[in-house]
C-alpha cells in the first residue's frame, strides 16, 4: 500500500511541477520573473525525478535495499539541483523587487552554492552506501541551510517593504521546506518513519512554485479584462 500511494503521489507531483514550469516558460512572454519561475520549477521536477523514479521502481519491485546505487546517485543529483533551485529563487527576488547592486549577497549565494556542490562531490558522502554517514549529510547541508536563511531574510524584508500580498507566505514556505528536511537528514537512517516528512516538504516546494504560477494567472486575467 505504501509503495502504491507514494508512487502515485510522486507521479502527480513530478507531472504537475514540470507541467507548471513549462507553462510558465512558454507563457511568461518578456517577463523575466515568470521565465525564472518556470525554469526553477522544471529544475525542481527534473532534479527530483532522478531520486523519486528509482525510489518508486525500488518500492514496487525488489525493495530499497536492492537499489542502493540508483537511489544514491539520484540523491546526489537532487542535492545539486536543489542548490540550483535556490540560486534561481534568489534571482527571482532580484527581478521581482528590482534589486540593483547588492553584490555582496550575490557573491555569498554563489560561494555557498559552490561549496555545497563541492561537498556533494566528495567521496566521503558514500552516496552508494545504504548507511551513508550522517555527519556528511550534515556537512553538505550547512552551506545549503545558510543559503536558505539568507533567502528567507531577504524575501521577508522586501515583502514587508513593498506590502507584497501575493508573496507574503514565501518566507514561511521556505522555512517549512527546511524545517521538514532537517529531521530527515539527522534521523532517517535510524528512524525510517521520519522520511514521511519528505511529503510535506515536497508540498512546501510546490507552494513556492504555485505562488509564481498564480501571479502569472492573475496577470493573464488582467490582460484579458
Steps between C-alpha positions, in 0.01 A plus 500: 500500500783741589670429169186572298399815691852644501546428131169665413590806707843529338357456150242772563763729648756458222243532223339807655813696585670435163179584311457825696863585431463447126179706494675787676795489263273500194248758626740720692557719194755771571448474875833373634350420838254251353769348280720450805211345692440261212866400475513457878194274495643284220836474681312395814292235324772359278751495786262323737409246232855360515427396858125439500477282189766251620334506841161417349658220298668363811183512709297325232760230422796371700508753785711800596791294633548336159514829310748691714720620210213650297351664809837640605572650159150646499552662841833641380342658191204632700736660752662698220175598325351619829800729540435639152132538593588748775749689285220554246262601781758762602487646149120497513533718812729740314267514201176537696621782721726663239809452714809676370853447624517306829799313360595373845181293519550364149859403582390330823225301328736382227781419745268294720350323198845408368612375842183294530549342156867426568404331828244290313773373266732383778525119534449521877128540433489133399195554282502136390497372858162414652617636837685810383658714778256732672791734577556568130129551452536779755820646351363535148176650628663775709564733200160398361330604825686833501376566145149428625535739794620777269214441253246499783636826640521692173154390381342581836664845500386594149150356546450722804658802331278472190187366670518205259183306581550242225834390646423555868537126571819448298727515805270262689505247215881505494516467880270197486705337224814518715329420831356181351827406327732527803349208697529280189872579470563436869284200584365322191777236514402412858126564479383432142152630582648850517531478122125567482585866562626513142137512385408831672849629412421431135166677537684805637704512178183466294357792700802713404449417131126563518555852635673584175244315290207677668672832428519404131131406498401830663702700249354304207148552636556875539624524141183330374283737703 
